[in-house]
């Protein structure tokens, strides 16, 4: 089945903050052409590796084509312009001014190509006093309010998701959404446009629960509170016999089911007192509620707490690792995993579709070798008008 | 400075709506954060998003209301949930109708509304929408070309192992391994406890899925079921680690703020109480620049720090050296000096610092929308800037049932008498205390103290 974006050509100059965006577009059917500098994209240098192959690259580069081009070289500069002239979308993560200095910025390339969609992802956006500031995943989280509130009170603030580059992923999701929205505008107006994503703003946009606007309303300082949320109880991680589980008793029915379970297992009748059905009462007695909950959770393995808790209608989930996910029965049963034949790694099992379309297609493919498509893609590009 | 034309932020509804989703109507049956976040993006970019809500089983982000609204003031009563700043954050730009979908009258109203909609968006569980007759089969019987976006926690495949399970965003972070990766190696997992990362990422995945399905509908005329399992969507963010485990049996461990491929990378203590600066010196040039800015050019020739592998291996010593410098300065000083030298750095900002920040405000990130009870209200912005057809909102989060008359009348075709009968029968929940007007306490001081934020007319 063809994907909803079949026929769309995307030129990809993305680093880690947008490489996932172009993978998403590729898997929806777009033809994504990575333009890599001689020697290869910096994505190919990100560990973990197997042999010489970056596994970040194996995932981010999936389903894309690779063209090796030296943009600063005059002849290749011209070929790049010809390539962009055939494209619907350009996705790039260069610092403001970098492509402009090569006369390959948006303003240079949209001349004669008014329907071009240009997606720019930068640490702080293309305007404002910090537009030339350097960024990273960590710096974006730092300047969003989310880092300040993540971690234990006695330790320094700590990045959400560790090395998983979650700020970059947010920027990528926004970049893909922005490209699709601009495509829809183009269908209506016939014109392309600049789509601008700031990684800092991508993090700010996920900050409402710890964020500035709600703070203005309640003026409660936001502090690090470890692996539980102070606003509600029980909420957060609780110790199991062999690890941890996440427990979020947000609705009244969740607490009553949990209280019943606690009473059954521990004989602690106090937990069954209907006074604790009121969330404000539980918050007031946070310490006791936590102890009662731990008296239950520490008796069982996380897998048992997951299955039995869910059977009782309680939102409880195990704290998993990659090892747990690789054998997760649900992912297995729904056919989540895909296998692709990587040119250097051979057959590898990779995460499948983040969404399942009942009619339009989704499919993935391995990441390309450096320059694998240079000749096929560049050989017969029409000359510029 | 106000946002100017062509910056991807400005726009207004006066002269023809040019936004990409203008003309698209969305039936939103969502609570909490993931589904509403998707709907909020769609509304920002022009869709008419109608949040269908119950007063008996309200959206939990409404329930607590605003902390300054007294719990027991009878004059406020059922209007309290309308004041929640969270309803602004997750539903700005939407319309709200109060409908009891468990009543026959409410179901008929939902059917009439659905017949006019392009997209059905839900993050209710699969069994819950089925019970309401609003699963995909039910919905497409009413609107055959509906784009049905099912954002269930565990997908729409009946009979799959977790199909009946319940999970909020803060349950997905542990389940998908994100919590285990968050924290320091010698401590328990710190978890992403303060906010629900997977809620937001799933919401944006929803925007991608909905717009891709609309593209498909434009090309073929066909609607479809889009099964967006929040679990699977979140797992997809961990690709490299899962491939690594598959190939080498490696399981990534939490490593604080460090990364395996660069050093220094971390937060460092600064002058003041709980003040930190984040530093990512991700190249040799950046590392040398840092050494010079810190007044320690000798670090450059220190064998422990010579080359990125040495710095990664000696990260503890590196952190100690850098902290001995940062401690004497404020986080803003350190960040500004490093940035001037080309090193990625930034203060670890708390909400007051973010509100005071001129860069974010100058970019027009913050929004203001009209709230039915509170007047102009400040709302967190949207990170997607379309320069030619920017998104915008004209209203903040709707009060429950604020748009009953318009939607039930003009869209669903009920006469005034029929609407009154629906209310009488308990099938429609009317707006509580329609004349109640309140004022956020900060409106008295914040516009003067934070003049760079958009405040609207008082």
Interface residues (C-beta under 8 A of the other chain):
Chain A: X4 X5 X20 X24 X28 X45 X46 X47 X48 X50 X54 X55 X56 X58 X59 X60 X123 X124 X125 X127 X128 X129 X130 X133 X134 X135 X136 X137 X138 X139 X140 X141 X142 X143 X144 X145 X146 X147 X148 X149 X150 X151 X152 X155 X156 X157 X158 X159 X160 X161 X162 X163 X164 X166 X169 X170 X171 X173 X174 X176 X177 X178 X180 X181 X182 X183 X184 X185 X187 X188 X189 X191 X192 X193 X194 X195 X196 X197 X198 X200 X201 X202 X204 X205 X206 X207 X208 X209 X210 X211 X212 X213 X214 X215 X216 X217 X218 X219 X220 X221 X222 X223 X224 X225 X226 X227 X228 X229 X235 X236 X237 X239 X244 X245 X246 X247 X248 X250 X251 X254 X310 X313 X314 X315 X316 X317 X318 X319 X320 X321 X322 X323 X324 X325 X326 X329 X330 X331 X333 X334 X336 X345 X348 X349 X350 X351 X352 X353 X354 X355 X356 X357 X358 X359 X360
Chain B: X7 X8 X18 X19 X20 X21 X32 X41 X45 X60 X66 X67 X68 X85 X86 X88 X89 X90 X136 X154 X155 X156 X157 X160 X161 X162 X164 X165 X166 X167 X168 X170 X171 X172 X173 X174 X175 X176 X177 X178 X179 X180 X181 X182 X183 X184 X187 X188 X189 X190 X191 X192 X193 X194 X195 X196 X197 X200 X201 X204 X205 X207 X208 X209 X211 X212 X213 X214 X215 X216 X218 X219 X220 X222 X224 X225 X226 X227 X228 X229 X231 X232 X233 X235 X236 X237 X238 X239 X240 X241 X242 X243 X244 X245 X246 X247 X248 X249 X250 X251 X252 X254 X255 X256 X257 X258 X259 X260 X261 X265 X266 X267 X269 X274 X276 X277 X278 X280 X282 X286 X339 X342 X343 X344 X345 X346 X347 X348 X349 X350 X351 X352 X354 X355 X357 X358 X359 X360 X362 X363 X365 X366 X378 X379 X380 X381 X382 X383 X384 X385 X386 X387 X388 X389 X440 X442 X446
